[in-house]
């Protein structure tokens, strides 16, 4: 495990798509933390003080830039009519949201994460003891 942890942050605007309505711009903060090297966080601004965070695999983001990816709550794919746009679908028991984002902006963010940790080297940054300790402490609360 490495001890020189870094958190990348990047802001973006995704367009929230709704049937029969114009797209609504939503501020999004993308984060990548070397403490959780397999994951990307997308925090969506929901109002003046609110944020909703979604955590998903970095590989899912990479795959979704090229072809349809994801089988669960997060699905990412290139837009059918515009290769410069990526569609991100989020589903939960409380609802479903579909966003469009600039493919280049997401690719640039992903490239910055690769500058920190090359794909395939994530395991060098993970401490199994720390992860188990975190899981066990949360399980007991």
N, C-alpha and C positions, 0 to 999 in steps of 0.2 A: 504494500500500500504506500502511496505517495502522500506527503504531508503538505505540499505546496498547492493548496486548493485555490481555485479561481471560479468566479461566477461571471458568466457573460450575460449581458442584458441588451436587448434591442427593442425599440418601440416600432410599431407598425400600425397601420389602419387596415382592418378587414371590413369588407362590406357584408352586412347581415342581409340575407335574402329572405323575402317574405312573398307569398303568393299575392299577386295583384297589387303590389305596393312597390314604390321605389326602394332601392337598396339604402340601408342605413349604415353610415360609417361608425365603426366601433374601434376605440383605442385598445390595442393589445400590446402587452409586454411579453416578449419571448425571453426565456431564461434557460441557461444551461449551467449546471453546477458540477464541478468535477467530483464532488462528494457523492453524486448519483449519476455516474457517467453514461448510463444507458438511457436516461430520460431527458425529455424536454418539457418545460412548463410553459403553457400559454395562459396568461392572466388577462381576462376580458374585463374592461371597465363597464360597470353596469349602472352607474349613476355618479353622483357627486363624491361619494365616499366608498362605493362598493366595487369589489372585484370578485370574479369567479375564476378559479384556477382549474385547469385541466392538465393532467400529467400523462404523457404518452411516450412511447419508445422513440428514440432518436432515429432508429432504423425505419420506423413507420413513416416519419417525415421524409426521409431520403427516398424510400420506395414510392411514396405518394407523389413525389415530383415527377416521376417517370411513368407510372401506371397506377391504376386503382389499387389501393392498399387498405388493409384493415377489415376486420370481421366483427368487431365489437362496437363499443361506444364511440370510438373515433375512427372515421374513415376519411381518407385523403386521396384525391385524384386530380389529374390535369383536367381542366375544363374541356368539354367536347368541342367547343367552337373557337377556343382561343388558347394556344399553347403557352401563352405568357401569364395565364391565370390558373390558380390551383383552387379546387373546391374542398372545403373542410366541413365535414358533417359531424356534429356532436349530438349524442343521444343519451338521455338519462330517464329515470322514472318520472321526473318532473317536466320533461319536454324534449324537444328536438330543435336544433338550430343549424342552419346552413350558411356558410360564409364563403366569400371569394377573397383571395389574397394574391398579391403579385408573386409569381413563381421566382423571379430573380431575387426579390427581397428575402424569401425563405431560403433559397439556395445560398445566398451570401451569408446568412446567419449560420446555416449548416456548415459551410466551409470554415467559418470562424471556430466552430466547435471541433472540427477536424484538426485545426491548427493546435488545439489544446490536447486532444486525445484522438489519435488515429484509430479509425474503426478496427476492431479486433484487439485493441490494447486496453479496453475498458476494465478488464479484470485486474490490471495492475494498480488500479485506483480504488479498488473495493476491499474493505476489511470485513471479512466474514464475522469476526468477533464483535465489531462495532454494530453491524447489521443485526445480528442475533440479539445483542444487548438492547438495541432500540426496539425490536419487535417484542421482546419479553417485557420490557418496561411499559410499553403501551398496552400489552395484553393484561397486565395486572391492574391497570387503573380503572 
